[in-house]
Amino acid sequence: MALSNQAVSSAADQVASALRLAILNGEFGPGQAVPQEEIAARFGVSRIPVRDAMNLLQAEGLLHIVPSKGSFVANPTPDEIRETYEIRVLIELEALRLAFHHHNTQSLARAERWLREFELETEPARLGDTDREFHAALYAPAKKAKLFELINSLRTLTNRGYFLQMSTPTHLKQCQAAHREIFENFKKRNLRAAKDSLRHHLLAAGSVVAESAAKFRAEVN
């Protein structure tokens, strides 16, 4: 019996979620081929939802599909990574500014809860989740849905390498300290200092990911 469009869509979403997590966790490395047949067998589905899932991940920037050759994990250059983080600085500083005067005790408490979750977490995939939720809580009072979609899209493009680096003890402590500094400046109602902290944090993260990408390219070439 053929699957309904709704069933195919549901299966594609499930495969996309699992494959996205595998990529973010480093199970599939930059530039690595991701054969449809292998993924279909792995998840026990037909190639149709796998194809749809891969199209979703290509739209997110995690996969690069080459006609007649297959699907490959995206492998951005160090310069592309730095540029993406520079764009993130521009739009996330604006999101922070727009949210600033709309925060209240409850919204700040929510941001601090996610900050504490991040400070206690060590699992790479969960670090990514708590990092995203902390930043989202800071920006949420701006109520700019399209802006948030763009931020999340750019995060997906770059944060695969960042989550893996973030799991190392030294870099994790740096991330925790940066998040705490952003929040404390925000809590003190010092927007300029909060923006400066966020700018430094994102540019430093971009340098870490770009350096990691450069090292990987040097090793495989």
Buried (B, 14 or more C-beta within 10 A) or exposed (E): EEBEEEEBEEBBBBBBEBBBEBBBBBEBEBEEEBEBEEBBEEBEBBEBBBBBBBBBBBEBBBBBBEEEEBBBBBBBEBEBBBBBBEBBBEBBBBBBBBBBEEBEEEBBEBBBBBBEBBBEBEEBBBBBBBBBBBBBBBBBBBEBEEBBEBBBEBBBBBBBBBBBBBBEEEBBEBBBEBBBBBBBBBEEEBBEBBBBBBBBBBBBBBBBBBBBBBEBBEEEE
